[in-house]
């Protein structure tokens, strides 16, 4: 199939669904013994987008530019980089990563991983800043992400 046709068929969707039961606010004690208050419902879309973006950047990474081999979209042991944040916060990043990875695996199953990577590299770029700029251009910023409550 021609790449132009595949580019229309291989299209990632970033739709944030804020989980039911997510508390409005969360209090976290930092390592400096400070108490920080977070509005989880407000911040969930941004963390979700961070995880989703990180997954896509890892998938599009060129093995010629980096020592590691390209990300395998079927490897369920992968996830966003570790951060020193409470689990309720990193769960939203994991949700974004998992949703992106699921889409990448589905398209890879249909068209082959190398084809999906080639098509998405053309759409998003290869370098992390290109990908992040393209994500904002194609999917909107974290403030414009559709939430389940918006329907």
Secondary structure as GFF3:
##gff-version 3
##sequence-region A 1 151
A	DSSP	alpha_helix	3	9	.	.	.	ID=ss1
A	DSSP	beta_strand	25	29	.	.	.	ID=ss2
A	DSSP	beta_strand	35	39	.	.	.	ID=ss3
A	DSSP	alpha_helix	40	60	.	.	.	ID=ss4
A	DSSP	alpha_helix	87	111	.	.	.	ID=ss5
A	DSSP	alpha_helix	113	124	.	.	.	ID=ss6
A	DSSP	alpha_helix	128	139	.	.	.	ID=ss7
A	DSSP	three_ten_helix	142	144	.	.	.	ID=ss8
A	DSSP	three_ten_helix	148	150	.	.	.	ID=ss9
###
